[in-house]
Amino acid sequence: DVFLRFLQPNAPRLILDLGCGYGPIGIILARLYPQAHVVMADKDMLAVRYARINLAHNNITNADVVGSVGMESVPDEP
C-alpha cells in the first residue's frame, strides 16, 4: 500500500522496471496499469527466468522481461 500511494494517477503507456529481480513490482504495475506495457529488465539471467515464470503464473500479458545490463538491451518502444 505504501508503494502504491506514491504512484502518479496518470495512466502511463510504457513502464520500465529496471533491476526487476523475480518481478514483483513489475507484476503489480502491469496489473495496476493494464493499458500500459511493462518492460522488466535485470542483468541476472536467473532473475529474468523467474520473472518470466512469474508473469506466466500471474497471467500477465502486458509485460516482457529482458536480460540487460542497465539500459543496454531495453527497447525504446514495446
Secondary structure by P-SEA (a helix, b strand, c coil): cccccccccccccccccccccccaaaaaaaaacccbbbbbbbccaaaaaaaaaaaaaacccccccccccccccccccc
